[in-house]
Amino acid sequence: MPYPLHTPVMLDEVIHYLDPTAGKRFIDATLGYAGHALGLLKAGAEVVGIDRDIDLLNIAIERVTKEGFIKSFTPVNYAFSEALDKDKNLLEGKFDGILFDLGVSSYQLDTPERGFSFRYDAPLDMRMDKRLGVTAADLVGGLGKNELVELFETLGEEGNAKRIAGAICSERLIRKIETTEHLANLIIQTVGRSRGIHPATKVFQALRMAVNSERLELKAALPSALSYLKKDAIICVISFHSLEDRIVKNWMNDAESAGQIEIITSGVIEAGTTEVAKNPRSRSAKLRVAKRIL
């Protein structure tokens, strides 16, 4: 299976905080292309790599195999909250650290038929796990106007949520909205275009997060992760927008108050200018790090 070149975000920082060495074991809870996992494996550590997207998981397995580290690598095809909660036998024992690299992968965005991006005309899908039953088209076609407004405001922080929801409800009386291009063009017609981000960006983000239950996944996985970590084990979380970062920040503050963790980073760590120049995706990345103390 061919795979594109991929640069993991803030790899140097992740390696610095996790400090992988021979004999250490880590969980990469959002494996993706295995860029971070390979960094850990190359340092001599063992890695359990979790990804709900079977296409990405297969790419990761191929990459790890090609690099010669497959014997130290255990792939898991689950959403990370399911893996951490259900597969007790696989994850039993204590790990030295865990990494969450949140959000959508470049592979998912750049594969038209997955329906994540308005850059391509494709079915409005957005499922990270193809076993999920509800697609973005189902939400666009089935939610009421007020439900759409709440979705776009809550998960997309979209200021034009009411206008866009109204346009969707009117349009679907004429014909179903089933493709990325149809929805993106409808949003452009409704709110216009201006400099800055594409006007459909926040709506697409909201739909993706809803289809994949991303906030619920994160809220369930963070506290669950502690039970798999040794004392003094490290938790690294990379987020890419304010909603996710707020969840991570609030959980870390609560867990520190409860005496479960010690927050290592003061505020967030952001990618340096050199990395941003080489890898524009890192521009919005925010890294928070904590250590289990209980």
N, C-alpha and C positions, 0 to 999 in steps of 0.2 A: 504494500500500500504506500503510495508516495505521500509525503507530507512536506509542507512548506517550512522555510526557515522560521524559527521562532525565538524571540528574546524574552526570557522570563523577567518580569518586573521586579526591580529592587533585589536582584539575586545576591549581590554582595552584602546587603544589609541583612537579609534572611540568613545567609551562611554565618555572618558574624554573630547574630544573636542565638541561633540554634547550636552553633559550635559543633558540627558533626565530626566524629572520629570513629575509628574502628571499634565495634562493639556496641555503639549506640543505636537505638531504634527510634524511628520517627513515623508519624502519620502525616501524609500529604492528603488533606481532606478534600481538596479540589484539584485533582491531578492535572487536568488539561493535557498539554503536550509533554508533560513530565520534565519541564525545564528546571524547576526548583528541585524536583526529586533527583534528577541526574546530578545536580550539584551536591546533594547529600550523599548519594551513592558513590560518587567519585572520591569523596573524603573517607570512604570506608564504612559508612553507616548502612543499616538496613532500613528499608522503607516499605510501608503499606500505603499504596496509592489508591485513592477512592475517586471514582467519577461515575455519575449517573448516565453519561452519554457514552453508549457502547462504541460509537465511531471514534470518539476521542480516546477511549480506553485502549482500543486496538492500535491506534497510532502510537500511544505511549508505550505499549508493550513492545511494539516493533522498534521504537527508538532505544529503549532500555536494552533490548536484546542485541541490537546492532552495536551498542557501546560496551557490551560484555558484562552487564551487571544484573542479568535476569535472576541469578541464583539468590541475590540479596533483595529481590523485589517481589512484593505480593500485590497483584492488581485486584480491585474489588469493584464490581459494577452495581453500585447503589447510590442513592442520594446520601450525602454524608450524615444526615440526621438518622437515616435508617441504618446505615452501617454502624454508627456509634451506639445506636440503641438496641439493635436486633442481633448483630453478629458477635455475640459475646465470646464465642469460642475462638474466632479469628483474632479478635483484638484483646483477648485476655492477656494479663501481664502488664507491666508498667512500661510506658514509653518515655523517652527523654525529651520529646517535644512534639508539637503539632503545628501545622501550617494551614491557614485558610486563605486562599487567594480568590476573592469573591467576584461575582459578576459573570458576564458572558465572555466566552473565549473568542479569539480572532478567527478560529476555525469555524465556529458557529455563525459569526457575522459574515464571513467570506464564502460560506456555502449557500448559494441562492435558495436551493430547495428546502432549507431548514426554516426559511421565512422569518428570520430575525431582523433583517435589514431592509430599509426602504431604498437602498442603492440598487436593488435588483427586483424585478417583478417575479413574484413567486407566491405559492399558497401561503396564506396568513396562518402560520403554524406556531413557531416559537417554543416548541417543547424541547427541553434539554434531554429528557428521557422519552423516547418514542412510545413507551408503554403507558404514558399518561393519556387519559381519555379526552381531556378538554384542550382545545387549541385556542389561539388568539381569535380566530374567526368565530368560534363558538361564543366567546365573550362579547365580541363586537355585535354579533347577531342576536344574542339572547338576553343581555342585561338591559334593564330599563334605563331611562334617561338619568334618573337620580343616582342609580348604581354606577353608571358610567362616569358621572361627574365626581362622585366620591372616589372612584378608582383612579381617575386621572389626577385629581387633586392630592390624594393621599400618597400614591406610589410614584407619581410623575412630577408632583409639585408644579402642575400645569396651570398657569394663570388664566388660560382661555378654555378651561375645562367645560364650562356650561355651553359655550358657543360650539365647541367641537362635538360634545355629546348631542346637542340639538341637531347638528348637521348629520351626524351618523344616523340618528333616529329617522330623520326625514329621508335620507338617501336609501335606507334599507327598506322603506316602503315601496321604492321603485325597483330596486334590485339588490341582491345580497352583496355584502362587502366581503369578499373571499380572498383577495390578493393584497400584497403589500403595496403595490403601486396604486391600486384603487383607494386604499385608506390614506396613503401619503398625499395623493393628489387632492383628495377631499379636504384634508386638513389645510393644505396650501390654499385652496379656493376659499376656505372659511376664514383663515386668519392672515393670509398673505405671507410674503417672504421678506426677510430683512437680513441685515448682516448678523453674523453670529451663527449659532447652531441651527440646524434644519428645523423647521417648525413642527415636524412630526417626531422629533427625538424623544420628547418627554412622554408622549402618548405610547410610543413603542416601548419605552422603558417600563412604563406602568403595566402594559399588557404582558410583557415578558416576565416581570416579577410576579404578577398574579397567576399566570399559567403554571409557573414553576414553584409557587409558594415560597419564594426566596426569603422573605422576612421571617416566616414561620420556621423555615429550615434553619436559619441562622440562630434564631432565639432558642430553638430546641437543641442545637448542636453545641453551642458554647458551654453551657453548664454540664452537658453530658460528657464533653471532652475531658473534664477534670478527672473523672473516675478512671481514665486510662493512662494518666500521667503520674510519673514518680514525683516525690517531693523534690522541689527545685527544678522541675521540668519547665520548659519554655513554651509559651503560646504566642505565635505570630499571626496577626490578622491583617491582610491587605484588603482595603475596600476602595471603591472607585466613585462613590457618590455619598452625599450627606446622609441619606436615609440609613444606609448600611453602617456608615461610620458612627452614627448616633446610637445605633443598637449596640455596637461593640463598645463604645465609650461608656454607655450606661451600665452594661453588664460588668465591665471591668471595675467601674467605680463601686457597684453593689457588691461584687465578689471580694474586692479589697476591703470594704467596710466589714464584711462578714469574716474576714481573716483567712480567706481561701487562697488569695493570690496577692502578689506584690506587683504593682505596675512599674515596669522598667523604664518605659519611655515617658518623657515629659511632654504631654501633648502628642502630636503625631509627627512621624518622620515622613518627609516627602522626597521624591526622587531629585537628585541633583541636576544641574543644568546640562551637564555632559550626557547623562542618561536620557534626559528628555529630548535632547537634540538627536540622539541615535534611535530612540524608541518613543515616539510621540504618545503612545498609549499610557506611558508612565506618568504623564503630566498630571492626571487627576488622582494618582495612587496615594493612599494614606496608610502608613504602617503603624500599628500599635502592638506593643510587646508587653507580656506579663510573665511572671514566674509563679508556679504553684508553691505555696508554702505550708499548706495544711494536708 
